[in-house]
Amino acid sequence: MNGFLIYVAKRFGQFVFVVVTGVTLAFLIAHFSPVDPVEQTLSLVTSFGATDPRSVEILRQSLRELYGTDGSLIEQYFLFWSRVVRGDFGPSLSAFPTPVMTIISRALPWTIGLLTLATIIAWVVGNTLGAIAGYFRDSRVMKVVGLFVMALQPIPTYISGLTLLIVFGFLWPILPISGGAQLNLEPGFTWAYITSVIQYGTLPALTLVLVGIGGWFISMRSLVSNIVTDDHVVYAELGGVSSRTVFSQYVARNAMLPQVTGLALSLGNVFGGAVIVEFIFNYPGIGKLMVAGIYAGDYSLVLGVTTFSVIAVAVAVFLIDITYPLIDPRVKLG
């Protein structure tokens, strides 16, 4: 028990280091951006005729406090951390005065739902095919499947996305190619709305699945190919154990441990795969939000999305680290 507590303490220290480093870099990059959110907002206000110098100066000071850009760089840094703890990133410049966290909370379910589902499907399909291909190495069918899956692996996400968009949006227009659901439907747990969400999310999800299958397939096939030569597998086969039992109990089961870790890491990094796919299909998630914030020069929005993503990934990795010893007893504690 003491060894496990020491292990958790070490991983927590790494977690804190990663969060502090990532958030600090996000703060510095946003701070040294050429876009000044205060002056940008003032330019919008003064364009409507508010040009009284005293009023403008009062407004400037209020905006600096609102955006957290008042004081020295060190003061702004510690003020920013206090806001991170409270979950307050100030107002969005492009959607002023809507708070950034409100905008993120609207986009977050779309990204989590899309990428989590696509990641799990790619993991299941890729590992299943990889395990079968690794165990039944002489199967012609699996060799053909392997060639097809591996051909998809090097294709960039944007190429796959654009190809699906052209095929199913123009050549064979059976699926919607833009948005998250029909605009005339009221969001809710109704059959019409859920069906619409599935239809609009099919192409983005399929893009991610096609890109993700290859990696899982290759790694699982390699793991299984090594395990089938282990002594315990050979003895089981010589002892007359059926191929199905050997495959499921002796081979696939042992090969799944590193793949479970990989799945958890992939789920923690769902935000990283959102940008390109959501931009191509105009999907209303975190990725599209980030791109829109960059184009609009929205200081607070970009900083909020980046910080939120860093913390989410770090939390996921930390949870993986502390639970993995419970799955694999070979992990050394202490």
QUIURBEL-V903255 format. One record per residue. N is the residue number from 0. RES is the residue in one small letter. PSI is psi in radians with two decimals (none if undefined). OMEGA is omega in whole degrees, -180 to 180 (none if undefined). BURIAL is b if it has 9 or more other ideal C-beta (glycine too) atoms within 8 Angstrom, else e. Layout:
((N RES PSI OMEGA BURIAL) (N RES PSI OMEGA BURIAL))
//
This chain:
((0 m -0.73 179 e) (1 n -0.66 177 e) (2 g -0.70 179 e) (3 f -0.70 179 b) (4 l -0.69 176 e) (5 i -0.71 179 b) (6 y -0.80 179 b) (7 v -0.72 180 b) (8 a -0.72 178 e) (9 k -0.77 -180 e) (10 r -0.59 178 b) (11 f -0.67 176 b) (12 g -0.72 176 e) (13 q -0.69 179 b) (14 f -0.82 180 b) (15 v -0.75 -180 e) (16 f -0.78 -179 e) (17 v -0.78 -179 b) (18 v -0.83 -179 b) (19 v -0.77 -180 e) (20 t -0.84 -179 e) (21 g -0.80 -179 b) (22 v -0.66 178 b) (23 t -0.77 177 b) (24 l -0.73 178 e) (25 a -0.73 179 b) (26 f -0.80 -177 b) (27 l -0.74 180 e) (28 i -0.78 179 b) (29 a -0.64 -177 b) (30 h -0.67 -178 e) (31 f 0.18 174 e) (32 s 2.56 179 e) (33 p -0.20 -179 e) (34 v 2.16 174 e) (35 d 1.93 -175 e) (36 p -0.57 -180 b) (37 v -0.89 -179 b) (38 e -0.58 178 e) (39 q -0.74 178 b) (40 t -0.71 179 b) (41 l -0.67 179 b) (42 s -0.60 177 e) (43 l -0.70 -179 b) (44 v -0.83 -177 b) (45 t -0.38 178 b) (46 s -0.28 178 e) (47 f 0.16 173 e) (48 g -0.03 179 e) (49 a 1.57 -174 b) (50 t 0.10 178 e) (51 d 2.12 -174 e) (52 p -0.73 -179 e) (53 r -0.76 179 e) (54 s -0.69 -180 e) (55 v -0.70 -180 b) (56 e -0.70 177 e) (57 i -0.74 179 e) (58 l -0.68 179 b) (59 r -0.79 -180 b) (60 q -0.70 179 b) (61 s -0.69 180 e) (62 l -0.63 178 b) (63 r -0.71 177 b) (64 e -0.63 -178 e) (65 l -0.73 -179 e) (66 y -0.15 180 b) (67 g 0.51 -180 b) (68 t 0.32 -180 e) (69 d 2.39 178 b) (70 g -3.04 -179 e) (71 s 3.01 -180 e) (72 l -0.71 179 e) (73 i -0.75 179 e) (74 e -0.73 178 b) (75 q -0.65 -178 b) (76 y -0.84 180 b) (77 f -0.56 175 e) (78 l -0.69 179 b) (79 f -0.74 179 b) (80 w -0.65 177 b) (81 s -0.59 178 e) (82 r -0.65 178 b) (83 v -0.76 180 b) (84 v -0.65 -179 e) (85 r -0.16 -177 e) (86 g 0.58 -178 e) (87 d 1.91 178 e) (88 f 0.24 179 b) (89 g -3.02 -179 b) (90 p 2.71 175 b) (91 s 2.42 179 b) (92 l -0.73 -177 b) (93 s -0.33 179 b) (94 a 0.63 -177 e) (95 f 2.36 5 b) (96 p 0.47 -179 e) (97 t 2.25 179 b) (98 p 2.54 -180 b) (99 v -0.73 -178 b) (100 m -0.52 176 b) (101 t -0.74 179 e) (102 i -0.75 179 b) (103 i -0.73 -179 b) (104 s -0.48 177 e) (105 r -0.64 -176 e) (106 a -0.44 -173 b) (107 l -0.81 -179 b) (108 p -0.59 180 e) (109 w -0.82 -179 b) (110 t -0.81 -179 b) (111 i -0.79 -179 b) (112 g -0.85 -177 b) (113 l -0.96 -172 b) (114 l -0.56 177 b) (115 t -0.81 180 b) (116 l -0.78 -179 b) (117 a -0.69 180 b) (118 t -0.75 -180 b) (119 i -0.74 179 b) (120 i -0.80 179 b) (121 a -0.66 -180 b) (122 w -0.82 -178 b) (123 v -0.88 -177 e) (124 v -0.82 -178 b) (125 g -0.77 -180 b) (126 n -0.67 179 b) (127 t -0.87 179 e) (128 l -0.69 180 b) (129 g -0.69 179 b) (130 a -0.75 180 b) (131 i -0.75 -180 b) (132 a -0.60 180 b) (133 g -0.59 -178 b) (134 y -0.79 179 b) (135 f 1.24 -173 e) (136 r -0.37 -178 e) (137 d 0.04 -178 e) (138 s 2.18 179 b) (139 r -0.66 180 e) (140 v -0.79 -179 e) (141 m -0.51 176 b) (142 k -0.72 177 b) (143 v -0.77 178 e) (144 v -0.74 180 b) (145 g -0.74 179 b) (146 l -0.73 -180 e) (147 f -0.80 -179 e) (148 v -0.75 -179 b) (149 m -0.45 176 b) (150 a -0.49 179 e) (151 l -0.43 -172 b) (152 q -0.83 -175 b) (153 p -0.06 -178 e) (154 i 2.19 180 b) (155 p 2.70 -178 e) (156 t -0.72 -176 b) (157 y -0.54 177 e) (158 i -0.80 178 e) (159 s -0.77 -180 b) (160 g -0.81 180 b) (161 l -0.63 178 b) (162 t -0.83 178 e) (163 l -0.67 179 b) (164 l -0.79 -179 b) (165 i -0.77 -176 b) (166 v -0.92 -174 b) (167 f -0.12 178 b) (168 g -0.43 -176 b) (169 f -0.91 -179 e) (170 l -0.71 179 e) (171 w 1.32 -170 e) (172 p 1.45 -180 e) (173 i -0.14 -178 e) (174 l 2.54 176 b) (175 p 2.58 -174 e) (176 i 0.04 -178 e) (177 s 2.37 178 e) (178 g -3.12 -179 b) (179 g -0.41 179 b) (180 a 2.94 178 b) (181 q 2.36 -176 e) (182 l -0.45 -177 e) (183 n 0.08 180 e) (184 l 2.43 177 b) (185 e 2.18 179 e) (186 p 2.37 180 e) (187 g 3.05 -179 e) (188 f 1.08 176 e) (189 t 2.71 -177 e) (190 w -0.70 -179 e) (191 a -0.76 -177 e) (192 y -0.73 179 b) (193 i -0.74 178 b) (194 t -0.71 179 e) (195 s -0.74 179 b) (196 v -0.71 179 b) (197 i -0.75 -180 e) (198 q -0.80 -178 b) (199 y -0.44 -179 b) (200 g -0.08 -176 b) (201 t -0.87 -178 b) (202 l -0.80 175 b) (203 p -0.73 -180 b) (204 a -0.72 180 b) (205 l -0.64 176 b) (206 t -0.83 -179 b) (207 l -0.63 179 b) (208 v -0.81 -179 b) (209 l -0.67 180 b) (210 v -0.60 -174 b) (211 g -0.43 -176 b) (212 i -0.74 -173 b) (213 g -0.79 -179 b) (214 g -0.78 179 b) (215 w -0.70 -179 b) (216 f -0.85 -177 b) (217 i -0.80 -178 b) (218 s -0.71 -179 b) (219 m -0.71 179 b) (220 r -0.70 179 b) (221 s -0.76 179 b) (222 l -0.81 -178 b) (223 v -0.68 179 b) (224 s -0.57 178 b) (225 n -0.65 -176 e) (226 i -0.60 -176 b) (227 v -0.28 177 b) (228 t -0.02 178 e) (229 d 2.70 -176 e) (230 d -0.76 -175 e) (231 h -0.54 178 e) (232 v -0.77 179 b) (233 v -0.78 179 b) (234 y -0.68 179 e) (235 a -0.72 179 b) (236 e -0.72 178 b) (237 l -0.48 -180 e) (238 g 0.02 176 e) (239 g 0.17 177 e) (240 v 2.40 -177 e) (241 s 2.64 -179 e) (242 s -0.65 -180 e) (243 r -0.74 180 e) (244 t -0.75 178 b) (245 v -0.76 -178 b) (246 f -0.82 -174 b) (247 s -0.70 -173 b) (248 q -0.55 -174 e) (249 y -0.56 -173 b) (250 v -1.16 -175 b) (251 a -0.67 -178 b) (252 r -0.75 180 e) (253 n -0.54 -179 e) (254 a -0.24 -174 b) (255 m -0.41 -175 b) (256 l -0.95 178 b) (257 p -0.48 179 b) (258 q -0.57 175 b) (259 v -0.73 176 b) (260 t -0.76 179 b) (261 g -0.67 178 b) (262 l -0.80 -180 b) (263 a -0.74 178 b) (264 l -0.68 179 b) (265 s -0.70 178 b) (266 l -0.59 178 b) (267 g -0.42 -178 b) (268 n 0.45 -178 b) (269 v -0.52 -178 b) (270 f -0.51 -178 b) (271 g -0.55 -179 e) (272 g 0.02 -174 b) (273 a -0.54 -168 b) (274 v -0.99 -174 b) (275 i -0.85 -176 b) (276 v -0.80 -179 b) (277 e -0.54 177 b) (278 f -0.75 -179 b) (279 i -0.78 -175 b) (280 f 0.18 179 b) (281 n 0.72 -177 b) (282 y 2.33 -170 b) (283 p 0.99 -179 b) (284 g -2.88 -177 b) (285 i -0.67 -179 b) (286 g -0.83 178 b) (287 k -0.64 179 b) (288 l -0.74 178 b) (289 m -0.82 180 b) (290 v -0.77 179 b) (291 a -0.69 179 b) (292 g -0.67 179 b) (293 i -0.80 -180 b) (294 y -0.62 -178 e) (295 a -0.08 -176 b) (296 g 0.58 -177 b) (297 d 1.61 -176 b) (298 y -0.91 -175 b) (299 s -0.69 -178 b) (300 l -0.82 180 b) (301 v -0.77 179 b) (302 l -0.71 180 b) (303 g -0.79 -180 b) (304 v -0.76 -179 b) (305 t -0.83 -180 b) (306 t -0.77 180 b) (307 f -0.72 -180 b) (308 s -0.75 179 b) (309 v -0.83 -178 b) (310 i -0.72 -179 b) (311 a -0.78 180 b) (312 v -0.75 -180 b) (313 a -0.71 178 b) (314 v -0.75 -180 b) (315 a -0.80 -180 b) (316 v -0.70 178 b) (317 f -0.78 179 b) (318 l -0.64 177 b) (319 i -0.79 -177 b) (320 d -0.72 -175 b) (321 i -0.30 179 b) (322 t -0.32 -176 e) (323 y -0.64 177 b) (324 p -0.44 178 b) (325 l -0.42 180 e) (326 i -0.75 -176 e) (327 d 1.82 -178 e) (328 p -0.17 -180 e) (329 r -0.25 179 e) (330 v 2.27 -178 e) (331 k 2.32 178 e) (332 l 2.84 176 e) (333 g none none e))
//
